[in-house]
Each structure stands twice: as structure tokens, then as C-alpha cells.
Amino acid sequence: MTTTTTTTTPGTTPADGSPVLEASGVTMRFGGLTAVQNVDLTVGSGEILGLIGPNGAGKTTFFNCLTGLYVPTEGTVSYKGKVLPHRSHLVTQAGIARTFQNIRLFANMTVLENVLVGRHTRTREGLWSALLRGPGFKKAERESEERAMELLEFTGLTAKREHLARNLPYGEQRKLEIARALASEPGLLLLDEPTAGMTASETSATRDLVLAVREQGTAVLVIEHDMRFIFNLCDRVAVLVQGQKLVEGSPEQVQNDDRVVAAYLGTPFEGAPGAEEAAEVQAAEQAATAAPGGSDTATGRGRNDSEEGGKD
Ligand SMILES: Nc1ncnc2c1ncn2[C@@H]1O[C@H](COP(=O)(O)OP(=O)(O)OP(=O)(O)O)[C@@H](O)[C@H]1O
């Protein structure tokens, strides 16, 4: 593993377990579709929380509500006790950084430049100072570069500092995304599928990197489909199914919960989101089958089939 530790701290939160992020009653509707429904979620300082769920469960939509990309239809999101505005740059400024499901680097900029871009929310120098390149600007520029170099060392990318981002191997591009997110000095890092498409050794290096990020004082909320990665990394895991939080607990509790297994296999279970509607449909189908001339759902034949059969 290439991760090395530095003397500086990305986050400023003491790891005392106090809430860093508090999402309360978050709901997101797109027209008639409720993608996220009444979700409460808390991430404590020093914590790594996993967010899992089948495809289309609402995980990324929920992330977008947390980071100000979407304005939730209902609910609030607070960071360290303050309700966040619905503007992504203000959310970053407040202390939440994220990576995306699809890598979003500046492909034609160098590795170092990409990290420097991530520093802009922490640089106070204004436009005139930058244009005139006054002493304040030069000092800020020097500090930013020092910090960026520390982050490259932290993520094992120092030797690649002058390489163009697009020329990095896939695993290193993912690392660079994390370095860039850390450049804004977040207290909470949101990772959306950080190991998607990675080899086993890249996944293992990512796990070490996330643990090192936590070690340095930044809490982490991570979406991932790789269950082994999630259960080996996280302190707690929350499961979203059809936009609702189904279960939350330790990796052991979640792994042993029959409802989670059923949700992944698509098996309906008592109390599952949508289970009531599914049960109503099933009852109606059974009633129709039992009625004289009713449809035969087992064979997939409906009323029209039997009527046609009657004509023969
Ligand atoms: N901008 C949008 N407009 C309309 N519907 C959307 C929008 N974004 C997401 N959805 C819908 O919301 C639901 C949840 O999608 P979302 O991408 O959040 O799920 P997910 O759990 O992240 O899925 P995956 O694991 O496949 O990435 C899906 O039915 C999706 O089609």
C-alpha cells in the first residue's frame, strides 16, 4: 500500500463521535417518482458509514440531496449542527466533499493542478489579488501548493505530480479524485462507488486509503456495491431499498438480517417498502383466479385467452 501519513490533518473534527452529518426526513420526488422517502441518517465524527442498496434504491439521489446538487422535496441536512444551504459550493465550503460515480477529473490538467483546483474553496484571495499577483496571493499560492503536495504524498501520487490526469491508470485516477476532494479540508468525505471497476489490489489499496482518511480526522460516508469492501471497512452500514431506509446497524447485524438478503434477491417480505402494494396485487390476482372464468396467472393466460378458448 502506497498511502503515507502526513503531519497535517484533512478534517478539523475531533473524533469524539459527535454528529457531523444529520439528515432528517429527506424525501426527493421526481414528478410522480419518489426516489428517496423520509430518510434519517447520522454520521458521527471519526466514523465510516456505508450506504448500500440494490440498483435504483436512491443512494446517489440521497448523496445529491446531501451535497446541495438537489433540493430535497422535504427534510433537512445539517453539518455540525447547522442546516446546509442548497448550493454545492457552499456545502463544500461548509466542510463536505465528495467524489462521483463516474470520474470527474480535469483530464488535460496535471495531477498537481487537479488537486490545486480542489483547494479553491479554502483560498481567501480575491480576483484582484490573483490578477496582480500580490504578496497575499503568492503566499496563499505557496501554501496551497504545499498542502497539495502533502495530499499527493498521502495518496501515493507524488511521483505522478506532473502527469496529465488522463494518462493515469484507472486506480490512480480514483485516488486523485480523493486527493482533490480532501484538498477542500472536509470534515466529511462522501464517496460514490469508489471501487467500481477496480482490481482486487486496487480495492484493497482504496480500503487502506479510506481508513487513513478517517485516521486523520475526516468522517466518511461511502456508497458501494462491493459488499466485501463495505463489510470490511465500515463501522456501521445503512441499507436503502426503494428509497427508504430498511436497516441500519453494524456490518454483522446487516449481513445477518434476512430482510436485507430478501431485498437483494427481490423477494418480498413483511413490512418491506412496497410490500403492502405487492400483497394487494397478489390478493387481487388470486381472487380473479378463484372467480369463475378468472385469469390463470400461473400460466400467464388472462381473461382474453380463456374467452378465446371458449370460442374454439
Ligand atoms: N434526475 C432524475 N430524474 C428522474 N428520476 C431520477 C433522477 N435521478 C434518479 N432518478 C430515479 O430515482 C431512482 C433512484 O436512482 P438512484 O440513481 O438514486 O439509485 P441508486 O441507488 O444510486 O442506483 P445505482 O446503485 O444503480 O447507482 C431511480 O428510479 C432513478 O431512475
The ligand as a MOL file (V3000), in Angstrom:
LIG
                    3D

  0  0  0     0  0            999 V3000
M  V30 BEGIN CTAB
M  V30 COUNTS 31 33 0 0 0
M  V30 BEGIN ATOM
M  V30 1 N -32.7960 13.3500 -12.1930 0
M  V30 2 C -33.6710 12.3650 -12.1160 0
M  V30 3 N -34.8960 12.4720 -12.6990 0
M  V30 4 C -35.7960 11.4770 -12.6260 0
M  V30 5 N -35.5870 10.3040 -11.9890 0
M  V30 6 C -34.3940 10.1300 -11.3940 0
M  V30 7 C -33.3680 11.1410 -11.4200 0
M  V30 8 N -32.2810 10.6850 -10.7490 0
M  V30 9 C -32.6070 9.4600 -10.3230 0
M  V30 10 N -33.8700 9.1220 -10.7090 0
M  V30 11 C -34.5710 7.8660 -10.4000 0
M  V30 12 O -34.5420 7.7400 -8.9910 0
M  V30 13 C -34.3790 6.3600 -8.6390 0
M  V30 14 C -33.1450 6.2170 -7.7620 0
M  V30 15 O -31.9830 6.3990 -8.5660 0
M  V30 16 P -30.5220 6.4680 -7.9540 0
M  V30 17 O -29.5790 6.6910 -9.0920 0
M  V30 18 O -30.5050 7.4220 -6.8470 0
M  V30 19 O -30.3580 5.0000 -7.3780 0
M  V30 20 P -29.0190 4.2740 -6.8780 0
M  V30 21 O -29.3900 3.5220 -5.6520 0
M  V30 22 O -27.9260 5.2520 -6.7730 0
M  V30 23 O -28.7650 3.2660 -8.0710 0
M  V30 24 P -27.3690 2.6180 -8.5890 0
M  V30 25 O -26.8670 1.7480 -7.4970 0
M  V30 26 O -27.7930 1.8380 -9.7910 0
M  V30 27 O -26.4440 3.7640 -8.9140 0
M  V30 28 C -34.2970 5.5750 -9.9250 0
M  V30 29 O -35.5930 5.0840 -10.2210 0
M  V30 30 C -33.8710 6.6210 -10.9350 0
M  V30 31 O -34.3380 6.2980 -12.2250 0
M  V30 END ATOM
M  V30 BEGIN BOND
M  V30 1 1 1 2
M  V30 2 1 2 3
M  V30 3 2 2 7
M  V30 4 2 3 4
M  V30 5 1 4 5
M  V30 6 2 5 6
M  V30 7 1 6 7
M  V30 8 1 6 10
M  V30 9 1 7 8
M  V30 10 2 8 9
M  V30 11 1 9 10
M  V30 12 1 10 11
M  V30 13 1 11 12
M  V30 14 1 11 30
M  V30 15 1 12 13
M  V30 16 1 13 14
M  V30 17 1 13 28
M  V30 18 1 14 15
M  V30 19 1 15 16
M  V30 20 2 16 17
M  V30 21 1 16 18
M  V30 22 1 16 19
M  V30 23 1 19 20
M  V30 24 2 20 21
M  V30 25 1 20 22
M  V30 26 1 20 23
M  V30 27 1 23 24
M  V30 28 2 24 25
M  V30 29 1 24 26
M  V30 30 1 24 27
M  V30 31 1 28 29
M  V30 32 1 28 30
M  V30 33 1 30 31
M  V30 END BOND
M  V30 END CTAB
M  END
